[in-house]
């Protein structure tokens, strides 16, 4: 959706609602695109503030950095006689 500056000012609440529900809203002045209004979550994602869960997992250490070696000695013996 495209909004002229004057219309965006007059219908600001609607502009914000549409940015949240319908996606980015472009603001124009004399037919030239000058700004875009986007939902805050989209802004944070674009800015890199929000990492989705998959990216969070991928950013962790590789398995080669983890100590996954198991002690192969036998467990201690248990006296079952009491």
N, C-alpha and C positions, 0 to 999 in steps of 0.2 A: 504494500500500500504506500502511496505517496501523499504527503501532506504539504500544503503551502504553509509558510511560517505563520501567517495570520490565522489560518485554520487550526494549526497545531496549538497555538496559544489559546484560542477560544475553546478548543475541545481537548485540552491537555489530559484530563482523566481518561477519556476515550482512547487517546493516543497511547497512554501507558498501558491500559487494559489490552489493547490490540497487540502491543509489543510483547506482552506476557502470553497471550493466548494464540496469536496468529504468526508471531515471528517479527523480525526486524521491520521497522517503519522508517521510511526515508522522508526527510524534510527538505523541501526545496524553497529557493528564493529566486524569483524571476525565471523559473524553469530550470535552474541549476541546482543539482543535488549538493546540499551543504552539510547535512548531518544525518545520522541514523540513530534511532532509539531502539535499544535492544533490552531484553530481559536481563536482570542482574546475574542469573545463573549462567547465561550465555556469555556475558561479559567476563565473569570470573574464569570460565573455561578458556576463553580466548586469551585472557591475560596469564593463564597458567596457574591460577590460585587453587583451582580444584583439580585434583587428580582422581580419575575414575578408578574403581577398584582393580580392574585388570592392569592398568598402568602402574598402580601402587605395587602390585605383586611382581610385575616385571622389573621394577626398579630395585628390588631387593638383591641381596647377595646371591651369587651363583652357587650351585651345589658344591663346586670345587673349593669354595671358601669355608664350607662347613666341615666340622670334624665328625665324620660318620663312622669312624673306626670302632669296632666292638672288641671288648676284652674277651679273648677266647679261652681264658682259664676256666676251669670247672667251678661251679658254685660250691660253697662250703657244705660240708656234710652235716646233716641234722640227726641228732640222736633221738630216735623215736621210742626208746625204751622208757623214757620218763626220768 
